[in-house]
């Protein structure tokens, strides 16, 4: 699960999104999660495109248990 401090996610590293360095938190994928459903939970912090780019995803499908980056672009 994402590291959280209250309602905010705690940055744990940096990644490059569209040539810009941005902080990211992490999230452990739950059974049934998709990129879209994760984005709905975190839409005040990131975008679908940033999620896909940071995690080098071509589809919206995620594997339960995998830890993904949540780029904090917003």
LOSEMAR-846340 format. One record per atom (N, C-alpha, C, O): residue number from 0; atom name; x, y, z. Coordinates in pm, whole numbers, always signed. Each point is the difference from the previous one (the first is absolute). Layout:
+-----+-------+--------+--------+--------+
| num | atomo |     px |     py |     pz |
+-----+-------+--------+--------+--------+
| NUM |    CA |      X |      Y |      Z |
...
+-----+-------+--------+--------+--------+
This chain:
+-----+-------+--------+--------+--------+
| num | atomo |     px |     py |     pz |
+-----+-------+--------+--------+--------+
|   0 |     N |    +85 |   -118 |     +0 |
|   0 |    CA |    -85 |   +118 |     +0 |
|   0 |     C |    +89 |   +123 |     +0 |
|   0 |     O |   +116 |     -6 |    +41 |
|   1 |     N |   -169 |   +116 |    -86 |
|   1 |    CA |    +76 |   +124 |     -6 |
|   1 |     C |    +37 |    +47 |   +139 |
|   1 |     O |    -76 |    -17 |    +95 |
|   2 |     N |   +193 |    +77 |    -85 |
|   2 |    CA |    +37 |    +62 |   +126 |
|   2 |     C |    -81 |   +128 |    +13 |
|   2 |     O |     +1 |    +85 |    -89 |
|   3 |     N |    -70 |    -72 |   +201 |
|   3 |    CA |    -86 |   +117 |    +17 |
|   3 |     C |    +32 |    +71 |   +130 |
|   3 |     O |    +40 |    -62 |    +98 |
|   4 |     N |    -58 |   +191 |    -99 |
|   4 |    CA |    +13 |    +84 |   +117 |
|   4 |     C |   -132 |    +74 |    +10 |
|   4 |     O |    -18 |   +105 |    -63 |
|   5 |     N |    -77 |   -159 |   +141 |
|   5 |    CA |   -135 |    +55 |     -1 |
|   5 |     C |    -64 |    -35 |   -132 |
|   5 |     O |     -7 |   -117 |    -37 |
|   6 |     N |    -41 |   +218 |    -36 |
|   6 |    CA |    -61 |    -22 |   -131 |
|   6 |     C |    +97 |    +20 |   -115 |
|   6 |     O |    -38 |    -18 |   -116 |
|   7 |     N |   +163 |    +54 |   +145 |
|   7 |    CA |    +94 |    +26 |   -108 |
|   7 |     C |    +98 |   -117 |    -15 |
|   7 |     O |    +32 |    -69 |    +96 |
|   8 |     N |    +12 |    +49 |   -218 |
|   8 |    CA |    +96 |   -106 |    -29 |
|   8 |     C |   +140 |    +56 |    +22 |
|   8 |     O |    +27 |   +116 |    -33 |
|   9 |     N |    +60 |   -198 |    +87 |
|   9 |    CA |   +137 |    +41 |    +28 |
|   9 |     C |    +89 |    -37 |   -118 |
|   9 |     O |     +6 |   -117 |    -38 |
|  10 |     N |    +63 |   +216 |    -21 |
|  10 |    CA |    +92 |    -31 |   -110 |
|  10 |     C |   +112 |    -92 |    +48 |
|  10 |     O |    +55 |    +18 |   +109 |
|  11 |     N |    -22 |   -117 |   -192 |
|  11 |    CA |   +108 |    -93 |    +34 |
|  11 |     C |   +112 |     +0 |   -103 |
|  11 |     O |    +99 |    -70 |    +17 |
|  12 |     N |   -113 |   +148 |   -123 |
|  12 |    CA |   +101 |     +6 |   -104 |
|  12 |     C |    -37 |    +99 |   -108 |
|  12 |     O |    -97 |    +74 |    +12 |
|  13 |     N |   +177 |    -73 |   -119 |
|  13 |    CA |    -21 |    +88 |   -114 |
|  13 |     C |     -4 |    -84 |   -127 |
|  13 |     O |    +68 |   -102 |    -10 |
|  14 |     N |   -149 |   +147 |    -86 |
|  14 |    CA |     -6 |    -65 |   -131 |
|  14 |     C |    -14 |   +109 |   -106 |
|  14 |     O |    -29 |   +115 |    +34 |
|  15 |     N |    +50 |   -149 |   -159 |
|  15 |    CA |    -11 |    +96 |   -109 |
|  15 |     C |   -131 |    -24 |    -74 |
|  15 |     O |    -27 |   -111 |    -46 |
|  16 |     N |    -55 |   +216 |    +34 |
|  16 |    CA |   -125 |     -4 |    -74 |
|  16 |     C |     +6 |   +112 |   -103 |
|  16 |     O |     +5 |   +118 |    +36 |
|  17 |     N |     -6 |   -154 |   -164 |
|  17 |    CA |     +5 |    +99 |   -108 |
|  17 |     C |   +115 |    +99 |    +17 |
|  17 |     O |    -17 |   +121 |    -18 |
|  18 |     N |   +134 |   -174 |    +53 |
|  18 |    CA |   +120 |    +82 |    +12 |
|  18 |     C |     +8 |    +81 |   +128 |
|  18 |     O |    +92 |    +80 |    +16 |
|  19 |     N |   -185 |    -98 |    +75 |
|  19 |    CA |     -3 |    +76 |   +125 |
|  19 |     C |    +17 |    -96 |   +118 |
|  19 |     O |    -66 |   -104 |     +7 |
|  20 |     N |   +155 |   +140 |    +85 |
|  20 |    CA |    +19 |    -81 |   +120 |
|  20 |     C |   -114 |    +25 |    +98 |
|  20 |     O |    -28 |   +115 |    +36 |
|  21 |     N |    -38 |   -221 |     +6 |
|  21 |    CA |   -111 |    +13 |    +95 |
|  21 |     C |    +16 |   -103 |   +112 |
|  21 |     O |    +58 |   -107 |    -20 |
|  22 |     N |   -110 |   +140 |   +136 |
|  22 |    CA |     +1 |    -91 |   +114 |
|  22 |     C |   -104 |   -109 |    -22 |
|  22 |     O |    -99 |    +21 |    -71 |
|  23 |     N |   +122 |   -138 |   +131 |
|  23 |    CA |   -101 |   -105 |     -6 |
|  23 |     C |    -13 |    -68 |   +135 |
|  23 |     O |    +95 |     -7 |    +79 |
|  24 |     N |   -215 |    -44 |    -54 |
|  24 |    CA |    -29 |    -87 |   +113 |
|  24 |     C |    -21 |   -139 |    -58 |
|  24 |     O |     +6 |    -17 |   -122 |
|  25 |     N |    -30 |    -82 |   +205 |
|  25 |    CA |    -25 |   -135 |    -51 |
|  25 |     C |   -136 |    -49 |    +47 |
|  25 |     O |    -57 |    +48 |    +98 |
|  26 |     N |     +6 |   -147 |   -171 |
|  26 |    CA |   -130 |    -58 |    +29 |
|  26 |     C |     +4 |   -148 |    -33 |
|  26 |     O |    +46 |    -38 |   -108 |
|  27 |     N |    -93 |    -47 |   +199 |
|  27 |    CA |     -8 |   -144 |    -26 |
|  27 |     C |   -135 |    -28 |    -65 |
|  27 |     O |   -105 |    +27 |    +59 |
|  28 |     N |   +108 |    -81 |   -180 |
|  28 |    CA |   -121 |    -28 |    -77 |
|  28 |     C |    -85 |   -105 |    +72 |
|  28 |     O |    +50 |   -103 |    +43 |
|  29 |     N |   -179 |   +133 |    -31 |
|  29 |    CA |    -96 |    -91 |    +62 |
|  29 |     C |    -73 |    -79 |   -110 |
|  29 |     O |     -4 |    +42 |   -115 |
|  30 |     N |    -51 |   -155 |   +152 |
|  30 |    CA |    -74 |    -83 |    -95 |
|  30 |     C |   -113 |    +83 |    -62 |
|  30 |     O |    -78 |    +63 |    +72 |
|  31 |     N |    +69 |    -62 |   -203 |
|  31 |    CA |   -104 |    +74 |    -71 |
|  31 |     C |    +37 |   +141 |    -39 |
|  31 |     O |    -75 |    +65 |    -73 |
|  32 |     N |   +190 |    -14 |   +120 |
|  32 |    CA |    +44 |   +135 |    -36 |
|  32 |     C |    +33 |     +9 |   -148 |
|  32 |     O |    +51 |    -95 |    -59 |
|  33 |     N |    -81 |   +209 |     -1 |
|  33 |    CA |    +46 |    +36 |   -134 |
|  33 |     C |    +65 |   +137 |    +12 |
|  33 |     O |    -10 |    +64 |   +105 |
|  34 |     N |    +77 |    -20 |   -209 |
|  34 |    CA |    +58 |   +134 |     +3 |
|  34 |     C |   -109 |   +102 |    +29 |
|  34 |     O |    +20 |    +92 |    +79 |
|  35 |     N |   -135 |   -109 |   -143 |
|  35 |    CA |   -109 |    +96 |    +19 |
|  35 |     C |    -51 |     +0 |   +144 |
|  35 |     O |    -24 |   +107 |    +56 |
|  36 |     N |     +7 |   -225 |     +5 |
|  36 |    CA |    -51 |     -4 |   +138 |
|  36 |     C |   +101 |    +57 |    +99 |
|  36 |     O |    -39 |    +64 |    +98 |
|  37 |     N |   +168 |    -85 |   -122 |
|  37 |    CA |   +103 |    +60 |    +85 |
|  37 |     C |     -4 |   +152 |    -17 |
|  37 |     O |     +7 |    +74 |    +98 |
|  38 |     N |    -19 |    -29 |   -222 |
|  38 |    CA |     -8 |   +144 |    -25 |
|  38 |     C |   -120 |    +62 |    +71 |
|  38 |     O |    +12 |   +109 |    +57 |
|  39 |     N |   -127 |   -176 |    -59 |
|  39 |    CA |   -118 |    +54 |    +69 |
|  39 |     C |    +27 |    +24 |   +148 |
|  39 |     O |    -49 |    +98 |    +57 |
|  40 |     N |   +126 |   -187 |     +6 |
|  40 |    CA |    +33 |    +15 |   +142 |
|  40 |     C |    +97 |   +117 |    +23 |
|  40 |     O |     -2 |    +62 |   +106 |
|  41 |     N |    +86 |    -33 |   -206 |
|  41 |    CA |   +110 |    +94 |    +18 |
|  41 |     C |     -3 |   +115 |   -100 |
|  41 |     O |   +104 |    +61 |    -26 |
|  42 |     N |   -220 |    -30 |    -29 |
|  42 |    CA |     -9 |    +97 |   -110 |
|  42 |     C |    +39 |   +142 |    +37 |
|  42 |     O |    +21 |    +83 |    -89 |
|  43 |     N |    -10 |    -53 |   +218 |
|  43 |    CA |    +45 |   +133 |    +39 |
|  43 |     C |   +153 |     +9 |     +5 |
|  43 |     O |    +55 |   +105 |    +30 |
|  44 |     N |    +13 |   -218 |    -60 |
|  44 |    CA |   +145 |     -3 |     +8 |
|  44 |     C |    +70 |    -36 |   -131 |
|  44 |     O |   +117 |    +33 |    -18 |
|  45 |     N |   -188 |   -100 |    -75 |
|  45 |    CA |    +65 |    -52 |   -120 |
|  45 |     C |    -97 |     -6 |   -117 |
|  45 |     O |   -117 |    +35 |    +13 |
|  46 |     N |   +167 |    -81 |   -128 |
|  46 |    CA |    -84 |    -19 |   -118 |
|  46 |     C |    +16 |   -144 |    -50 |
|  46 |     O |    +97 |    -68 |    +34 |
|  47 |     N |   -191 |    +22 |   -115 |
|  47 |    CA |     +9 |   -134 |    -58 |
|  47 |     C |   +127 |    -10 |    -85 |
|  47 |     O |    +72 |   -100 |     +9 |
|  48 |     N |    -45 |   +201 |    -90 |
|  48 |    CA |   +120 |     -1 |    -84 |
|  48 |     C |   +128 |     -8 |    +80 |
|  48 |     O |    +92 |    -73 |    -37 |
|  49 |     N |    -85 |   +147 |   +147 |
|  49 |    CA |   +120 |     -3 |    +85 |
|  49 |     C |    +16 |   -137 |    +65 |
|  49 |     O |   +112 |    -50 |    +12 |
|  50 |     N |   -222 |    -11 |    +31 |
|  50 |    CA |     +7 |   -135 |    +58 |
|  50 |     C |    +55 |    -99 |   -101 |
|  50 |     O |    +88 |    -80 |    +32 |
|  51 |     N |   -139 |    +85 |   -155 |
|  51 |    CA |    +44 |    -94 |   -103 |
|  51 |     C |   +146 |    +24 |    -38 |
|  51 |     O |    +76 |    -95 |    -19 |
|  52 |     N |    -37 |   +222 |     +8 |
|  52 |    CA |   +138 |    +32 |    -38 |
|  52 |     C |    +98 |    -42 |   +109 |
|  52 |     O |   +102 |    -63 |    -30 |
|  53 |     N |   -130 |    +97 |   +155 |
|  53 |    CA |    +91 |    -31 |   +110 |
|  53 |     C |    +21 |   -150 |    +18 |
|  53 |     O |   +105 |    -44 |    +46 |
|  54 |     N |   -207 |    -34 |    -81 |
|  54 |    CA |     +7 |   -144 |    +19 |
|  54 |     C |    +20 |    -78 |   -130 |
|  54 |     O |     -8 |   -123 |     -1 |
|  55 |     N |    +33 |   +196 |   -107 |
|  55 |    CA |    +27 |    -58 |   -132 |
|  55 |     C |   -108 |   -101 |    -39 |
|  55 |     O |    +29 |   -112 |    -41 |
|  56 |     N |   -155 |   +156 |    +54 |
|  56 |    CA |   -115 |    -86 |    -31 |
|  56 |     C |    -57 |    +33 |   -137 |
|  56 |     O |    -12 |   +117 |    -37 |
|  57 |     N |    -24 |   -220 |    -38 |
|  57 |    CA |    -64 |    +16 |   -130 |
|  57 |     C |   -151 |    -19 |     +9 |
|  57 |     O |    -74 |    +47 |    -87 |
|  58 |     N |    +28 |   -115 |   +192 |
|  58 |    CA |   -143 |    -25 |    +18 |
|  58 |     C |    -45 |    +54 |   +135 |
|  58 |     O |    +81 |    +53 |    +76 |
|  59 |     N |   -209 |    -67 |    -47 |
|  59 |    CA |    -54 |    +47 |   +128 |
|  59 |     C |     -7 |   -111 |   +104 |
|  59 |     O |    -49 |    +22 |   +111 |
|  60 |     N |    +97 |   -140 |   -145 |
|  60 |    CA |     -6 |   -116 |    +89 |
|  60 |     C |   +117 |     +1 |    +97 |
|  60 |     O |   +114 |    +28 |    -38 |
|  61 |     N |   -143 |    -59 |   +165 |
|  61 |    CA |   +103 |     -8 |   +103 |
|  61 |     C |     -4 |   -139 |    +64 |
|  61 |     O |   -103 |    -67 |     -1 |
|  62 |     N |   +216 |    +25 |    +57 |
|  62 |    CA |    +12 |   -130 |    +66 |
|  62 |     C |     -6 |    +22 |   +151 |
|  62 |     O |    +80 |    +76 |    +55 |
|  63 |     N |   -174 |   -144 |    +12 |
|  63 |    CA |    -14 |    +12 |   +145 |
|  63 |     C |   +132 |    -34 |    +69 |
|  63 |     O |    +67 |    -97 |    -35 |
|  64 |     N |    -31 |   +178 |   +133 |
|  64 |    CA |   +124 |    -21 |    +76 |
|  64 |     C |   +118 |    +81 |    -50 |
|  64 |     O |    +95 |    +24 |    +75 |
|  65 |     N |   -100 |    +18 |   -200 |
|  65 |    CA |   +110 |    +79 |    -56 |
|  65 |     C |     +0 |   +140 |    +62 |
|  65 |     O |   -105 |    +58 |    +26 |
|  66 |     N |   +224 |     -6 |     -2 |
|  66 |    CA |    +12 |   +136 |    +52 |
|  66 |     C |    +25 |    +93 |   -119 |
|  66 |     O |    +94 |    -21 |    -77 |
|  67 |     N |   -179 |   +123 |    +63 |
|  67 |    CA |    +15 |    +94 |   -110 |
|  67 |     C |    +35 |   +139 |    +54 |
|  67 |     O |    -25 |    +32 |   +116 |
|  68 |     N |    +82 |    +48 |   -204 |
|  68 |    CA |    +32 |   +139 |    +33 |
|  68 |     C |   -125 |    +86 |    -21 |
|  68 |     O |    -75 |    -18 |    -95 |
|  69 |     N |    +55 |   +111 |   +186 |
|  69 |    CA |   -106 |   +100 |    -12 |
|  69 |     C |    +67 |   +135 |    -14 |
|  69 |     O |    +36 |    +62 |   +100 |
|  70 |     N |    -17 |    -14 |   -224 |
|  70 |    CA |    +66 |   +129 |    -19 |
|  70 |     C |    -88 |   +112 |    +53 |
|  70 |     O |   -118 |     +9 |    -34 |
|  71 |     N |   +176 |    +76 |   +116 |
|  71 |    CA |    -74 |   +109 |    +64 |
|  71 |     C |    +13 |   +125 |    -87 |
|  71 |     O |    +78 |    +91 |    +30 |
|  72 |     N |   -156 |    -87 |   -137 |
|  72 |    CA |    +13 |   +106 |   -100 |
|  72 |     C |    -99 |   +115 |    +19 |
|  72 |     O |    +15 |   +104 |    -64 |
|  73 |     N |   -115 |   -120 |   +149 |
|  73 |    CA |    -99 |   +106 |    +19 |
|  73 |     C |    +16 |    +67 |   +134 |
|  73 |     O |    -75 |    +91 |    +33 |
+-----+-------+--------+--------+--------+
